[in-house]
Amino acid sequence: QVEQERVLKQWAERFEKIEQITDGIDEQLIGLQEINRSVKKSQSGLDDVTQRFERRINEITEVQRLNEDRFRQEWTTFKSDDQKRWSNYVLSQEEQHREMSRGLENLGERIASLDELFEELQDKLEQLGGEDLKRMQSLLKTIRESIDAYNYIFKG
């Protein structure tokens, strides 16, 4: 009997320890469940943040792509416009050069024509000067002859 009571008492102590352990395990399970819920909630929040980041990254990537496309388009337009301006400038310069060349040719022709005219006038002036000299000499000769005749008649 004493042995039974002692065994029962030991069993009772063991059951009591098991109940205490079970209560501790229950509390730990409740704590773990709360931690699990908290982790799941955090995971869900993290997933939301990750999705928002991914959306923002995709939006930024799309904006960057659109900006690059716009830049390429503007650059192409600029190069095209610049090429047109350069072509127009070159054509304008070539036209001015041709006009200048024609003007210089005309000027050269006019100068050559004036040179010919000048030489012709110079020749005519020399001829005229020679003729005037001959006339003056002839007139002087006539005057001398008249003076000599006058002197011969009146003085002589």
C-alpha positions in Angstrom: 0.0 0.0 0.0 2.7 2.4 0.9 4.5 1.4 -2.2 1.3 2.1 -4.2 0.9 5.5 -2.7 4.4 6.3 -3.3 4.1 5.2 -7.0 0.8 7.1 -7.3 2.4 10.1 -5.7 5.3 9.9 -8.2 2.9 9.5 -11.0 0.9 12.5 -9.7 4.1 14.5 -9.6 5.0 13.4 -13.1 1.6 14.2 -14.4 1.8 17.6 -12.7 5.2 18.2 -14.3 3.8 17.0 -17.6 0.8 19.4 -17.2 3.2 22.2 -16.4 5.3 21.3 -19.5 2.1 21.0 -21.5 1.0 24.4 -20.3 4.4 25.9 -21.2 4.2 24.2 -24.6 0.7 25.6 -25.1 1.9 29.1 -24.2 4.9 28.6 -26.6 2.6 27.3 -29.3 0.3 30.4 -28.8 3.4 32.6 -29.0 4.7 30.8 -32.1 1.3 31.1 -33.7 1.3 34.9 -33.0 4.8 35.1 -34.3 3.7 33.1 -37.4 0.8 35.5 -37.9 3.1 38.4 -37.4 5.6 37.0 -39.9 2.9 36.3 -42.4 1.6 39.8 -42.0 5.1 41.2 -42.4 5.6 38.9 -45.4 2.3 40.2 -46.9 3.4 43.8 -46.3 6.8 43.0 -47.8 5.1 41.5 -50.8 3.0 44.6 -51.2 6.1 46.9 -50.9 8.0 44.6 -53.3 5.1 44.8 -55.8 4.9 48.6 -55.5 8.7 48.8 -56.0 8.4 46.6 -59.1 5.6 48.8 -60.5 7.6 51.9 -59.8 10.7 50.3 -61.4 8.6 49.4 -64.4 7.1 52.9 -64.6 10.6 54.5 -64.4 11.9 52.1 -67.0 9.0 53.0 -69.3 9.5 56.7 -68.7 13.2 56.2 -69.4 12.5 54.3 -72.6 10.0 57.0 -73.8 12.6 59.7 -73.0 15.2 57.8 -75.0 12.8 57.4 -77.9 11.9 61.1 -77.8 15.6 62.1 -77.6 16.4 59.8 -80.5 13.6 61.3 -82.5 14.6 64.9 -81.6 18.2 64.1 -82.4 17.2 62.6 -85.8 15.0 65.7 -86.5 17.9 68.0 -85.5 20.4 66.2 -87.7 18.0 66.3 -90.6 17.2 70.0 -90.1 20.9 70.7 -89.7 21.7 68.8 -92.9 19.0 70.9 -94.7 20.4 74.1 -93.3 24.0 73.1 -94.3 22.8 72.1 -97.8 21.0 75.5 -98.2 24.0 77.3 -96.9 26.3 75.5 -99.3 23.9 76.1 -102.2 23.7 79.8 -101.3 27.5 80.1 -101.1 27.9 78.4 -104.4 25.3 80.7 -106.0 27.1 83.7 -104.5 30.4 82.4 -105.8 28.9 81.9 -109.3 27.4 85.4 -109.3 30.7 86.8 -108.1 32.6 84.9 -110.8 30.1 86.2 -113.4 30.5 89.8 -112.0 34.3 89.4 -112.2 34.1 88.1 -115.7 31.9 91.0 -116.7 34.2 93.4 -115.0 37.2 91.9 -116.7 35.5 92.2 -120.1 34.6 95.9 -119.3 38.1 96.6 -118.2 39.5 95.0 -121.4 36.9 97.0 -123.4 37.9 100.2 -121.6 41.6 99.4 -122.2 40.9 99.1 -126.0 38.9 102.3 -125.9 41.6 104.1 -124.0 44.3 102.9 -126.4 42.1 104.0 -129.3 41.5 107.4 -127.7 45.2 107.7 -127.0 46.0 107.0 -130.6 43.3 109.5 -131.8 44.6 112.1 -129.4 48.2 111.5 -130.6 46.9 111.8 -134.2 44.9 114.9 -133.2 47.9 116.4 -131.4 50.1 115.6 -134.5 47.5 117.2 -136.8 47.2 120.3 -134.5 51.0 120.6 -134.4 51.1 120.4 -138.2 48.4 123.0 -138.5 50.1 125.3 -136.0 53.4 124.9 -137.8 51.5 125.6 -141.1 49.8 128.6 -139.5 53.1 129.8 -138.1 54.7 129.4 -141.5 51.9 131.3 -143.1 52.2 134.0 -140.4 55.9 134.2 -141.0 55.4 134.3 -144.7 52.8 137.1 -144.2 55.2 139.0 -141.9 58.0 138.6 -144.4 55.7 139.7 -147.2 54.5 142.6 -145.1 58.1 143.6 -144.3 59.1 143.2 -147.9 56.2 145.4 -149.0 56.4 148.0 -146.3 60.1 148.1 -145.6 61.5 147.4 -148.7 
